[in-house]
């Protein structure tokens, strides 16, 4: 059996692994798995994303960066095993629905300048960035964001890491979702003149959004919006 699929990923059906995962099958090698899967470091990017997913691999030939693809896929499966161990059975369908609603709430709240809702659905670092952007928004400038149809959502990265609290049990999970959807975005100045986009025109887009939740703190089991991965196509 080949180790590589058509895009160079480990030949492991991630959808099947996420859907029907039995953490007992990993018990005998839990120590090795946790060491490999859990990063001792905190977020590795400016916006708090751990080991950011590289969307460019989606359109590059499968043989490009084969080793990196294989290791990333292995870390995905092992990180999911740690999540299952910490939080019980993980239902992908439920997570996708919750994440999509968070994505919608965050974008609508940012367009409306609603900091209260942003605080509810984002991590502290993401909330800080949103507040800076809102504070720098010109007076009377109006933003309109409308959600169209969700065509597809897919998990493309799963990571677990220790938070910087000094407690080895304080583990967080981050999942990156790729959304294929349509939305309308328009920005208008104080005179009502359109300066960016078009609020009446739905456009298909692809977004890579990262969500985070604690696997240890009992009072915080909700998923939060971490940030968007910027895509630069060469």
Secondary structure as GFF3:
##gff-version 3
##sequence-region A 1 234
A	DSSP	alpha_helix	14	19	.	.	.	ID=ss1
A	DSSP	three_ten_helix	23	29	.	.	.	ID=ss2
A	DSSP	alpha_helix	30	37	.	.	.	ID=ss3
A	DSSP	beta_strand	38	39	.	.	.	ID=ss4
A	DSSP	three_ten_helix	55	58	.	.	.	ID=ss5
A	DSSP	alpha_helix	66	87	.	.	.	ID=ss6
A	DSSP	alpha_helix	92	112	.	.	.	ID=ss7
A	DSSP	alpha_helix	115	121	.	.	.	ID=ss8
A	DSSP	alpha_helix	124	135	.	.	.	ID=ss9
A	DSSP	beta_strand	142	162	.	.	.	ID=ss10
A	DSSP	beta_strand	171	188	.	.	.	ID=ss11
A	DSSP	beta_strand	194	197	.	.	.	ID=ss12
A	DSSP	beta_strand	203	214	.	.	.	ID=ss13
A	DSSP	beta_strand	224	228	.	.	.	ID=ss14
###
